Amino acid sequence: MFRMTSVFQLVMRSIKIFPILKLILLIPYKILCSLIQKQITLITHKLIIMDPKLINWVAVVVAALSSFLVGGIWYSPIMFAKAWVADNKLNEADLKAGNKLKIFGMTAIFSLIMAANLAAFLADAKTDLAWGTTAGALAGIWTFSAIATMSLFELKSWRLIFINGGYSLVSLTLMGAILGAWR
């Protein structure tokens, strides 16, 4: 039976027999501890310098509305509507049966949450268009990855993953650009 204490004892015995192992194991451990400490310091420092007064709430609303603009174009017939409907195994009747108030109302709320969250991370006097766009793109990569992970377990097609993940990437990049430029 595997026991962590047995592994630990084996490592400790090996270090006594082969002192060079101490260096081999200790150096990565020290480096890892140092990196973790630097990250904690960086995160703590960043949390301290985030200034809510630097959030432009009009820009947050505009950034949230921009996701509707991107979505309206992205999921339109000129872009990906046909593929999105087919890969989701939907039809016109399904789309018409959906509660539009609920769908668009909740989408507006979630878009505001995303924009406000991104604005909080960008609440620094040094934030500009370049950093806002970069941060938005990085957030988009994060959400693209989350969409891909869930979609793979739901057995969705790669085409659908790229459609939905691509929307998230483009939408958040634009949000970041708006929030970064509109200080």
C-alpha positions as CSV (number, residue, x, y, z in Angstrom):
1,M,0.0,0.0,0.0
2,F,1.3,3.4,-1.0
3,R,2.0,5.7,2.0
4,M,3.2,9.3,1.8
5,T,5.2,8.8,5.0
6,S,7.0,5.9,3.4
7,V,8.0,8.0,0.4
8,F,9.2,10.8,2.7
9,Q,11.3,8.3,4.7
10,L,12.8,6.9,1.6
11,V,13.7,10.4,0.4
12,M,15.2,11.3,3.7
13,R,17.3,8.0,3.8
14,S,18.4,8.7,0.3
15,I,19.6,12.2,1.2
16,K,21.7,10.8,4.1
17,I,23.3,8.2,1.7
18,F,23.7,10.6,-1.2
19,P,24.2,14.2,0.1
20,I,24.1,15.5,-3.5
21,L,20.4,14.7,-3.5
22,K,19.9,17.3,-0.8
23,L,21.1,20.0,-3.3
24,I,19.1,18.5,-6.1
25,L,15.9,18.5,-4.1
26,L,16.6,21.6,-2.0
27,I,17.3,24.0,-4.9
28,P,13.9,23.5,-6.7
29,Y,12.2,23.7,-3.3
30,K,13.8,27.0,-2.5
31,I,13.1,28.4,-6.0
32,L,9.5,27.3,-5.7
33,C,9.1,28.9,-2.3
34,S,10.6,32.1,-3.6
35,L,8.3,32.2,-6.6
36,I,5.3,31.6,-4.5
37,Q,6.3,34.3,-2.0
38,K,6.9,36.8,-4.9
39,Q,3.4,35.9,-6.3
40,I,1.8,36.5,-3.0
41,T,3.6,39.8,-2.6
42,L,2.7,40.8,-6.1
43,I,-1.0,39.9,-5.6
44,T,-1.1,41.6,-2.2
45,H,0.5,44.7,-3.6
46,K,-1.9,44.7,-6.6
47,L,-4.9,44.4,-4.3
48,I,-3.7,47.3,-2.3
49,I,-3.1,49.6,-5.3
50,M,-6.4,48.8,-7.0
51,D,-8.3,52.0,-6.6
52,P,-12.1,51.8,-7.0
53,K,-12.2,55.5,-7.6
54,L,-10.3,54.9,-10.9
55,I,-13.2,52.8,-12.3
56,N,-15.1,54.7,-14.9
57,W,-18.6,53.3,-14.5
58,V,-19.8,54.8,-17.8
59,A,-17.0,52.9,-19.5
60,V,-18.1,49.7,-17.7
61,V,-21.6,50.1,-19.1
62,V,-20.3,50.8,-22.6
63,A,-17.9,47.9,-22.4
64,A,-20.8,45.6,-21.3
65,L,-23.0,46.9,-24.2
66,S,-20.1,46.2,-26.6
67,S,-20.5,42.5,-25.9
68,F,-24.1,42.8,-27.2
69,L,-22.7,44.5,-30.4
70,V,-20.1,41.8,-30.8
71,G,-22.6,39.0,-30.1
72,G,-25.1,40.5,-32.5
73,I,-22.5,40.4,-35.3
74,W,-20.8,37.2,-34.2
75,Y,-24.0,35.1,-34.0
76,S,-25.6,36.7,-37.0
77,P,-26.3,34.9,-40.4
78,I,-23.3,36.8,-41.9
79,M,-21.0,35.1,-39.4
80,F,-21.7,32.0,-37.4
81,A,-25.4,31.7,-36.9
82,K,-26.0,28.7,-39.2
83,A,-23.1,26.7,-37.7
84,W,-24.0,27.6,-34.1
85,V,-27.6,26.5,-34.6
86,A,-26.6,23.3,-36.3
87,D,-23.9,22.3,-33.8
88,N,-26.3,23.0,-30.9
89,K,-28.9,20.9,-32.6
90,L,-31.4,23.7,-32.5
91,N,-34.0,24.9,-35.0
92,E,-36.0,28.0,-35.6
93,A,-38.8,26.8,-33.4
94,D,-36.4,26.3,-30.5
95,L,-35.0,29.8,-30.9
96,K,-38.4,31.4,-31.1
97,A,-39.6,29.5,-28.0
98,G,-36.8,30.9,-25.8
99,N,-37.7,33.5,-23.2
100,K,-36.1,36.6,-24.8
101,L,-36.5,38.8,-21.7
102,K,-34.7,36.2,-19.6
103,I,-32.0,35.5,-22.1
104,F,-31.1,39.1,-22.9
105,G,-31.8,40.3,-19.3
106,M,-29.4,37.8,-17.8
107,T,-26.9,38.3,-20.6
108,A,-26.9,42.1,-19.8
109,I,-26.3,41.3,-16.1
110,F,-23.5,38.9,-16.8
111,S,-21.9,41.3,-19.3
112,L,-22.0,44.0,-16.6
113,I,-20.4,41.7,-14.1
114,M,-17.6,40.8,-16.6
115,A,-17.0,44.4,-17.5
116,A,-16.9,45.5,-13.8
117,N,-14.6,42.6,-12.9
118,L,-12.2,43.5,-15.7
119,A,-12.4,47.2,-14.7
120,A,-11.5,46.3,-11.1
121,F,-8.3,44.6,-12.4
122,L,-7.5,47.6,-14.6
123,A,-8.1,50.1,-11.8
124,D,-4.6,51.5,-11.8
125,A,-3.5,55.0,-12.8
126,K,-1.0,53.4,-15.3
127,T,-3.7,51.5,-17.3
128,D,-3.9,52.6,-20.9
129,L,-5.3,51.2,-24.2
130,A,-2.5,48.8,-24.7
131,W,-2.7,47.3,-21.2
132,G,-6.5,47.2,-21.3
133,T,-6.5,45.4,-24.6
134,T,-3.9,42.9,-23.4
135,A,-5.7,42.3,-20.1
136,G,-9.0,41.8,-22.0
137,A,-7.3,39.3,-24.4
138,L,-5.8,37.4,-21.5
139,A,-9.2,37.2,-19.8
140,G,-10.6,36.1,-23.2
141,I,-8.1,33.3,-23.3
142,W,-9.0,32.2,-19.8
143,T,-12.7,32.1,-20.6
144,F,-12.0,30.4,-24.0
145,S,-10.2,27.7,-22.1
146,A,-13.1,27.3,-19.6
147,I,-15.6,27.1,-22.5
148,A,-13.5,24.5,-24.2
149,T,-13.2,22.4,-21.1
150,M,-16.9,22.3,-20.4
151,S,-17.7,21.8,-24.1
152,L,-15.4,18.8,-24.4
153,F,-17.2,17.1,-21.5
154,E,-20.5,18.0,-23.1
155,L,-19.2,16.3,-26.3
156,K,-19.6,19.6,-28.3
157,S,-17.8,20.0,-31.7
158,W,-14.5,21.8,-32.1
159,R,-16.3,24.2,-34.4
160,L,-18.8,25.1,-31.7
161,I,-15.9,25.5,-29.2
162,F,-14.1,27.9,-31.5
163,I,-17.4,29.8,-32.2
164,N,-18.3,30.3,-28.5
165,G,-14.7,30.7,-27.3
166,G,-13.9,33.1,-30.1
167,Y,-16.8,35.3,-29.2
168,S,-15.6,35.4,-25.6
169,L,-12.0,36.2,-26.7
170,V,-13.1,39.0,-29.1
171,S,-15.7,40.4,-26.7
172,L,-13.4,40.6,-23.7
173,T,-10.6,42.0,-25.8
174,L,-12.9,44.8,-26.9
175,M,-14.1,45.4,-23.3
176,G,-10.5,45.7,-22.1
177,A,-9.7,48.1,-24.9
178,I,-12.7,50.3,-24.0
179,L,-11.9,50.2,-20.3
180,G,-8.2,50.9,-20.9
181,A,-8.7,53.8,-23.3
182,W,-11.6,55.4,-21.4
183,R,-9.9,56.4,-18.2
